């Protein structure tokens, strides 16, 4: 191999490893439920690294290893995954605490094929890697993945990432206390006392969605009804209303629940990478394409593809996306073969797509394809009765994460319930976390809430920004020409910085510049 190509390959491996670490570390900082965080780590191993059908085996009360979390395994396969200590590869790792690498699962008698039958795996040589998961010096479980032996990534690189993943998993298990006994049954961690005096022991929750208000129940009922079909769904609502959570709920309510759930943030993909990201590419399709890569549609085959911020898809790609939705086939970039995909589409946006259609930024035919069943998610100000439940839920969860046992007075809670929450649930969680971290005592009182909300209403901005230019949260439609112009002047013409000042993506900000026909004028002109 050419030395430059080898160096480039090493750089690609390091980038993949760094990306995995960043994404996995981000999961730890988001305060997700443990089951969701563990699922996402297995998802990242499959999506970023190509280590598939990951499973996390934990001890049960009898000391057996049981598959508790998995990605790419069917329900019946998970149910079969039970191993006595020392039984098979998984049982040996659980008993010895040593990593085991099976080079070819067809030739190793210790590989039992108990969970996933050989017929469900690729026809080439398949390896299996099992690593111990430790917590406080004890072996509490096993991380297992399948690996195609013929692949560009060296085994040592895969082991390095898997060791990192096992460390993250151990940390999540330690934080959530998902060990035999009370935590395996889903009990809480540091304190079982509600954060709000008189509150129920647990908040009403469906697939992680907290609340019991009529607007929320209506959205959930509509989600439940449409989940039974394969119709495309368009999630509508302001930023922070939980569109991804609803999309995941729809997936888990559907007949595709055993398949993958793949999320794409359309607002975060550079325009020149969109086609490769969605549809994949063949080796040599462009500079740097050293290997064939499947796109998100193929990754979501048999499951659900969630297109978040769908309004940000560039017009040229909208034509290709429409063809995929109509014909259910994709063509990888640089390829000539049509590949059938069985993928359900759930899209989401906080923009007015009909306005985007009128302005020529979004295709009408694609809008109709995506908008088969629209589901509008209520803003938090439309469901004030749910705020106490959400505060209690997040305060308990964040108390566990930060090693505290916090409670809140009724007066402080009423102040939170009376706030407008333009940033919706995301903003509420941020405020609650700030209260948990900064409170002097374990009881949060109204003065501390007032101080936290005052910070929300007058956020800090860079020195160059005019006073009062930016609110912490705001609805996209509220940004008029004056806001856009002031942000551009404050950022001295730097569009990326101006977009950040307004809480917009660069693409959203650039669109507004064009629509309002604004441009940066230096102060001395």
N, C-alpha and C positions, 0 to 999 in steps of 0.2 A: 504494500500500500504506500502511496505517496506520503511523504512526511507531513506535507501541509494538510492533506486530507485527514491524516491520523490526528494531527493537532486539532483540526476543526471538529473531528469526532469527539475528542476529549472535552472540548469546550461545550459541545452539545450535551454531553453526559453531565458535566458540572452544572449547566443551566437547568437541566431537568431535575437534578438533585436539589439545587437551590430553590427552584420553583416549588417542588414538593414540600421542602422544609417551611417555606414561607406560607404556603397554603395550609399545611397541617398546624403550624403555630398559630395561624389566624383563627383556626377552629377553636383552639384552646382559649383565645381571648374573646370569643363572641358569646360565651356563656350559654352555649347550646345544651340541650338535654344530652346526657351521655350517649344514649342509643343513637341519636342523630349524628353526633360528632364521630363515634366509632364507625358508623355506616359511611360517613363522608371520607374518612381516612382510607377505608377499603376501596371506595370509589376512586380516590386519587391514585392509589396504587395501580388500579386497572387503567384509568384514563391517561395518566401521565407517564407511567413506567411500563405498562403492558404486563403486569403481574396480576393474573386474573383469578376469578372465583375465590376471592379471599374470604377467610372465615376466622372468627375469633372464638376459641374454645376456652371456656371457663369451668372451674370445678363446681359441682353441685354439692348439696349437703352430704352426699354419700362418698365424696371424693372422686367421682367419675368426671371425665371431661365431656362437656356438652357444648355443641355449637350454639352460641347465644346471639352472634351477630354475623352477617354474611352479606356479600355482594355478588350477584350473579348466580346464586343457588336458588333452586325452587324450594317451596315449603316442605315437600316430602323429603328432599335431600337434606335439608336442615334437621328435620325430625329424626333421620337415621344417624346423624352424627353424634353418637354417644360412645365413649371409649373408656374402658377401665385403665387404671394406672399400669403402664407397661405394655398395653395392648396396641399393636400396630405402631406406625410412625408417630402419630399424634400422642398416643399413650406413653411411648418411650420418652418423648420430649417432655411431657408433663411430669413424668417420674424422675428423669435425670437432670432436667434443666439444660440440656445441651442441644444445639442446633443440629438438625439432620437434613441432609440434601439427598434426595432420590433422583439420580440422573435420568432414569427411565422407569416410569411407573409400571411398565409391562414386565420388567425383569427383577423387581424387588419384592420378595415375599412379604416383607413387613408393610408394604402399601396395600391396604385392605380393599380399596375402592368401595368403601361402605357408603359414603355420602353421595359421591358423584360417580355414576357408572362410566366405564371407559367409552361406551358408545356416545356419550354426551360431550366428549372432549375431541379436540382436533386430531386428525389422522396421523400427523407427524409425531416425532419423539417429544413426549411431554414429561417435564420434570416436576417435582414437588418439593417445596422448601417449607420446613416447619421450624419456628423459632420460639423460645420460651418468652413468656411475658412475666416480668417480675414486678413486685410491689413491696417495698420495704424489706428487700432481701429474700422474700418468699416467691416461689414460682406459683402464680395464680392461674396461668393459662397458657395457651399456645396460639401463635399467629401462623396460619398456613396459607400458601398460595400455589397456584399452578404456574408453570413457566415453560414456554416453548424453548427447547434446548438450542435450536438453530435460530439464533437472533444476534443482532449486531452488538447489543450491550453485553459486556463481559459479566460473568457470574459474580465476580468480586464487587462490581458496581451495584448489582441488584442486592447483594447481601448488605452492602453499606446502607442503602435506602431502607431495607427491611428492618435492620437493627434500629435505625432512627424511628421508623414507624412503630416498632414494638415498644420503644421508650415512650413515645407519645401516648400509645394505648395504655401503658402502665400508669402514666400520669393521670389520664382521664379516669381510669378505674379507681385510682387512689383518691382522687378528688370527689368522685361520686359515691365511693364506698360500695361499688358493685361487686361484693364478695359474698360468699355463702352466708346465709342467715337473713337478717333484715333487709340488706341492700339488694340481694337477689330478688327479693319480693317487691322491690321498688319503693321502700320506705325512704324518708328524707334523711339528711345527714346531720348537721350540727345541732339543729334545734327543731323539735316537732311543733313548738308553739307557733300559732299563726302570727304573721307580722302585724296583723290588725286585730285588736282585742274583739272577741266575739265572732271572728270570721270562721267559716267552715274549715275543716282540716285540709281539704283539697279544693282547688278551684275547678268549676266545670270545664272540662277540656275534651275536645274531639280532635284527634290527630295533632295534638299540640296547640290547637287554637283555643284561646281562653276567652270565655264570655258566655252570657246567657241572654243578652238583649235581643229585642225583636229584629232589628236590622241585621245583626250577625246571624241569628237563626235563619232568617230568610236567605241569606247568601249561602249558608251551609246546606240548607234544604235544596237549593238550586244546584249546588255542586254535587250533592248526593244523587240527584235525579240524572244529571248529565253524565255522571261517572260510569253509569251502566252501559253507555254507548261508546262508540269510537269517534264521535263528532268532535271537530275542532272547537276549542273554547278560547275565548278572549277575556282575560281578567282585566278589569278596568278599575281604576282607583288612584287616589293620591299616593305620593311616595310615602313609604313607611306603613301602609295599611295591611301588609302581610300577603302580598300576591304570591310570593314563592311558597309560603306556608300553605296557602289554599291550593296551589298547584300540586304540592306534594300530597295534600289530603285527597285531592281528586284521584291522583295516581294510586294511592293505597286503598281507596274505595272501589277502584275499577278492577276488571278482570285481568289487567296487566300488572297487578301489584307484585308479581314474582319477577317481572322484568326490570330492566334498569330505568332509573329516573335520571335524565341528563339535563343539566341547566346550562344555558348559554346566555351570557350577558352581552347582548348585541351592542350596547353602548360602550363596551370596553375593548372591542376588537378593531384594530386598525383596518381601514377600508381595503388595503391591498392584501389582507390576510383572510378576509371574509369567506371567499370561496373555498379555500383550503380548509378553514376551520369547520365549515358546515358540511362540505361534501368530500373532504379528504383529498389526497394527492398521491400520484404515483412517483416512484423513485425517478429523479432527474427531471421532474416537471418544471422546476425552477432552481435557481442557484440556492444551494443549501438544502435541497430536498434529497438527502442521502439515503432515505429509505421510504418505502410506501407507508402512508399513514391514513387510517380510516378517519372519516369525519364524524361529526356529532350525530348525523342522521343514522349512520351505521352503528355507532355506539349505542344508540337508543333503540335498536331493532328489537321488537317484541315488548317495548316499554313505552315510555313517555318522554318527549323532547319539550323542554320548557324554554321558550324564546322570550327572555326578559328584555324590556326596552325595545320591543320589536319595531317601534317607529324609527329607530336609528339604522335600520338595514338600508344600505345604499340602493338607489333605484336600479342600477344594472343587475344587482343580485336578486332583487325582488322578482324579476322575470324567471330566473332559475329556480327560486324557491316555489313560485307558482307552479312550475312544471313538475317539481317533486310532489307537491300536494295533489296535483291532478293525476299523475301517472304512477306515483308510488315507486319511482326508480331514481337513483342518483348516478352521476358519472363523476368519478374522481378527476381532479385537475390533472391534465396530462394523460388521461386514460380514454379509452374508446368503448369500454364495456359498460352496459347499463346494469346496475346492481339493484335488485329488488329490495325494498325496505318496508317493514311493517311497523310504522312508528306513528304514535298519536301525538298531535301537536296541541300544546297549550301555550298561548302567547299572552303577554302582559304589556301594558303601557300605562303611563300616567299622563299621556298627551291625548289631545282630541284627534283621533285618526281621521274622522270625517273632515275636519279642517285641513289636515295634511293632504287628504285626497283632493280637496278643492284647490289647495295651493300647488298641486302637482308634485308633491314630495312622496306620495304614497299611491300605489296603483289601486284603482277601484276594484279590479277583479281579485287582487290579493286580499283586499279588505273583506270582500264578501266570503272568500275562502276561510279566512281566520275567524270571522265574526259569525260563525254558524250559531253558537250559543254564547252570548255575552253574559258575564257575571260581574256585577258592580259590587265592589267591596266598600263598606261604609267607612267614612272617616271616623276617627276616635271621638270627635265632638258630636257625632250623630249617635253615639252609644255611651253616654256618660255613666250609665248604670254599670258598665263593665270596668270602669276605671278602678274601683276598689279591688276587684278580683285580679286585675292585671298588676296593680301595685303589690298586692300580697304575694302573687306568684313570683314576680321578678325580685322582690325583696328577699324572699326565702332563698331563691336560687343564687342570687348574688351574695347573700350572707354566707352560704356554704362556700362559694368560690373564693371569698376573701377572708374566711376564717372568723366571721362575726355572727352574732345572733341578734339581728336588729328588729325593732318594733316601731310603730308609728302611731302618734296620737290621732284621735278622731278629728281634731281641728286641722291638723296638718293634712290629713287625708281629704277633708272637704276642700281645702285649698287646691290640692292636686286635681280633684274631680271637677273643680270649677274653671280650670285653665283650658284654653282653646286647643292646645296641642296641634299646631300647624304641621309639625313633623310626625304626628301620629304615634304609633306604638314604638317606633325606633327612637323617637325623641323621649318618650316617657321612660323607656328603659335606660337611656343615657342619664337622665336626671336621677332616677332611682339609684343607679350605680354611683353617681357622684355623692348622693346622700349617704349611701352605705360606707363609702370610703372616707368621707370627710367628717362625719358626725363625731362629736366629742364623746358621747355616751351611746348606749345601746338603744336609746329611745329618741326617735326623730320628732322634733316639735315644729310648730308652725314657723318660727323664726328662721330655722334652717331651710325650710321649703321656700319661704319668701326670698331668701338669699339665692337659692339655686335658680328659681324662676326669674329673678332679676337678671341673672347672668344670661339666661336664655333670651331675654327681650333686648338686651344691649350687648351683643357678642363682641368680642375683641376682633379688630380688623387690623391689617398692616398700617403702618404709620402714614403711607401714601394715600390711603383710602379716605374719602370724605366722611365726616361723622354721620352716622345713621345710614350709611349706604347699604349695608347688608344686614338682614335679619338672620338669626340662626337657622330658621326654616322658613320656607315660603312656597306658595303654589306657583307652578311654572307660569301660569297665565298672568301672574301679577307683575312680572318683570316687563316694564314698559320701556320706551326709548330712553327716557332719562336714566333709569337704572343701568341699562346696557351701556350708555355713553359714559356715565360716571365710573362704572367699573373699568371700562377700557382706558379712560384717562388715568384712573388710580393705578392701573397696572402698567402705565406708560406704553400702551400698545401691545403688551404681551397677552395674547388671546387665552393661552392656557391659564395664566394667573387670573385674568379677569373672569374666566369661567368658574374657577375655584371660589373666587369671592362671592359669586352668586349661587354657588351650589349646583352648577350645571356641568354636564359633560362638555368637552370641547366641541363635539359635533352639534349639540343643542345650542351652544353659544354662537357658533359660526352660522347656524341656520337663522338665528335671530338677527345677527348682523346683516345678513343678506336680505331678510324679509323687511327689516326697517331701513335698509339702505344707509347704514352707518359705517363710518370709517374713522380711524384714529387720526386726530389732528394734533401734532406736537404743540406744546404751550407757546413756543416762540413764532408760530405761524399765524 
